[in-house]
Amino acid sequence: MLKMEEGYGYTPTLVCVCGENGAVMCGDTRMVTVEDGEAVFLDDCRKVFRVNDRLLFGACGMFPTDAMLVEPLVGKNSERMNVDSVIKEAERHMLEQMSVGLLRTCSYVAAGKDRRGRSAIGWVWYSEEDDAIHTDKKIYEDHDLVGVYLPPAAASDEDRWQERLRELLDKDSGEATEARVRRFIRELNAISFFVGDNVIYREIKV
């Protein structure tokens, strides 16, 4: 579990699913901070954004509480942005935070179309363990998921939770994708106080 610090918000839960016909990103609105040595729970943190008709963007991890909103990353030329360009912008933002000593373990995730029009998920993350920024991207032709970003109580059993989400998505129940992903986050909520009741859901169809 990450060591929480004064002046930082901890927001671990994010779910992203991508396929050739679109993408889904979903996250709760809970952020946990520390004030005078005590944990404080807030439920008004936005970490999932619809950038344009072809792109979703999300953030999770530890962020300075006075700079939690990530709209500045996607506010400029948002209609032209794709998976590659928004991850490049997020990496630049991380480097700026690192240069002034503000960067902590966190991830930015983009899902939708890349610069060549392919369905993709890209992500950039920083780990305090190796003090390095990493980037990666996967191309999808069928529905699949990448890094279900989990709260501490579930992270030790990530494979099982990945399989649970896949089970919900594959089940022929007639239930909308949104309802299935929301159900998954409710199940996480039942085992971890880091997960909030309010859920933001964003979807694109291409």
FENJO-V587088 format. One record per residue. N is the residue number from 1. RES is the residue in one small letter. PHI is phi as a letter, one per 30 degrees, with the letter a starting at -180 (* if undefined). OMEGA is omega in radians with two decimals (* if undefined). NEAR is the number of other ideal C-beta (glycine too) atoms within 10 Angstrom. Layout:
# FENJO-V587088
N,RES,PHI,OMEGA,NEAR
N,RES,PHI,OMEGA,NEAR
This chain:
# FENJO-V587088
1,m,*,3.13,11
2,l,d,3.04,14
3,k,d,-3.10,11
4,m,d,-3.08,14
5,e,b,3.00,13
6,e,e,3.09,10
7,g,i,3.13,11
8,y,b,3.05,23
9,g,c,-3.10,23
10,y,c,-3.05,26
11,t,b,-2.93,28
12,p,d,-2.89,29
13,t,c,3.11,24
14,l,a,3.13,24
15,v,b,-3.13,28
16,c,b,3.12,24
17,v,b,-3.09,25
18,c,b,3.07,26
19,g,a,-3.05,18
20,e,d,-3.09,14
21,n,c,3.13,11
22,g,l,-3.11,19
23,a,a,3.11,27
24,v,b,3.02,24
25,m,b,-3.02,27
26,c,b,3.09,24
27,g,a,3.07,29
28,d,d,-3.13,28
29,t,c,-3.08,18
30,r,d,2.96,26
31,m,b,3.14,24
32,v,c,3.11,20
33,t,b,3.09,19
34,v,b,3.07,17
35,e,b,-3.11,10
36,d,h,3.07,6
37,g,i,-3.11,6
38,e,c,3.10,7
39,a,d,3.10,12
40,v,b,-3.07,12
41,f,c,3.11,11
42,l,c,-3.10,15
43,d,b,3.14,11
44,d,b,-3.09,9
45,c,c,3.06,22
46,r,d,3.10,16
47,k,b,3.09,28
48,v,b,-3.04,24
49,f,b,3.00,22
50,r,c,-3.04,17
51,v,d,3.08,24
52,n,a,-3.07,18
53,d,d,-3.07,11
54,r,b,-2.95,21
55,l,b,3.00,26
56,l,c,-3.08,27
57,f,b,3.14,29
58,g,b,-3.13,25
59,a,b,3.05,23
60,c,a,-3.12,25
61,g,k,-3.14,22
62,m,c,-3.09,22
63,f,b,3.00,23
64,p,e,-3.04,14
65,t,d,3.12,18
66,d,d,3.12,10
67,a,b,-3.05,12
68,m,d,-3.08,17
69,l,d,-3.07,13
70,v,c,3.10,19
71,e,e,3.14,11
72,p,e,-3.14,10
73,l,d,-3.05,21
74,v,b,-3.05,21
75,g,d,-3.08,11
76,k,c,3.10,9
77,n,h,-3.01,10
78,s,d,-3.12,16
79,e,d,-3.13,9
80,r,c,-3.01,10
81,m,d,3.06,25
82,n,b,-3.10,22
83,v,e,-3.07,31
84,d,d,-3.05,17
85,s,d,-3.12,18
86,v,d,3.07,26
87,i,d,3.07,25
88,k,d,3.11,16
89,e,d,3.11,20
90,a,d,3.10,26
91,e,d,3.10,18
92,r,d,3.11,11
93,h,d,3.12,17
94,m,d,3.14,20
95,l,d,3.09,12
96,e,d,3.12,11
97,q,d,3.12,17
98,m,d,-3.07,15
99,s,d,3.13,9
100,v,c,3.03,7
101,g,i,-3.10,7
102,l,c,-3.01,15
103,l,d,3.04,21
104,r,b,-3.11,20
105,t,e,-3.11,16
106,c,a,3.13,23
107,s,b,2.92,20
108,y,c,-3.06,26
109,v,b,3.07,28
110,a,b,-3.13,34
111,a,b,-3.14,30
112,g,k,-3.12,27
113,k,c,3.05,22
114,d,d,-3.03,20
115,r,d,3.11,11
116,r,c,3.09,10
117,g,i,3.12,10
118,r,c,3.06,15
119,s,d,-3.03,24
120,a,a,2.92,23
121,i,b,3.07,26
122,g,b,3.10,26
123,w,a,3.08,23
124,v,b,-3.09,23
125,w,b,3.09,21
126,y,b,3.10,23
127,s,c,3.10,14
128,e,d,-3.11,13
129,e,d,3.12,7
130,d,c,3.09,8
131,d,h,-3.09,9
132,a,b,3.06,10
133,i,c,-3.11,16
134,h,b,3.04,12
135,t,b,3.09,15
136,d,a,3.11,12
137,k,a,3.06,16
138,k,b,3.10,16
139,i,c,-3.07,15
140,y,b,3.05,18
141,e,c,3.07,9
142,d,b,-3.07,9
143,h,d,-3.14,18
144,d,a,-3.11,16
145,l,b,3.10,20
146,v,b,3.06,20
147,g,g,2.94,18
148,v,d,-3.06,21
149,y,d,-2.86,24
150,l,c,3.01,22
151,p,d,-3.04,22
152,p,e,-3.07,13
153,a,d,-3.11,16
154,a,c,-3.01,21
155,a,d,-3.13,14
156,s,d,-3.14,10
157,d,b,-3.00,13
158,e,d,-3.11,13
159,d,e,-3.12,7
160,r,d,3.14,9
161,w,d,3.03,19
162,q,d,-3.13,15
163,e,d,3.12,11
164,r,d,3.12,17
165,l,d,3.11,20
166,r,d,3.10,15
167,e,d,3.13,11
168,l,d,-3.11,18
169,l,d,-3.07,18
170,d,d,-3.07,10
171,k,d,-3.11,10
172,d,d,-3.06,5
173,s,c,-3.08,9
174,g,i,-3.11,6
175,e,d,-3.14,12
176,a,d,3.13,10
177,t,e,-3.14,17
178,e,e,-3.12,14
179,a,d,-3.13,13
180,r,d,-3.14,19
181,v,d,3.07,24
182,r,d,3.12,17
183,r,d,3.12,14
184,f,e,-3.13,21
185,i,d,3.06,24
186,r,d,3.10,13
187,e,d,3.05,15
188,l,d,-3.14,22
189,n,e,-3.08,18
190,a,d,-3.09,9
191,i,c,-3.05,13
192,s,b,3.09,16
193,f,d,3.05,13
194,f,d,-3.11,23
195,v,c,-3.10,22
196,g,c,-3.14,21
197,d,d,-3.11,11
198,n,d,-3.09,12
199,v,b,3.03,22
200,i,c,-3.09,17
201,y,b,3.11,16
202,r,b,-3.11,20
203,e,b,2.98,16
204,i,b,3.08,20
205,k,b,-3.06,9
206,v,b,*,14
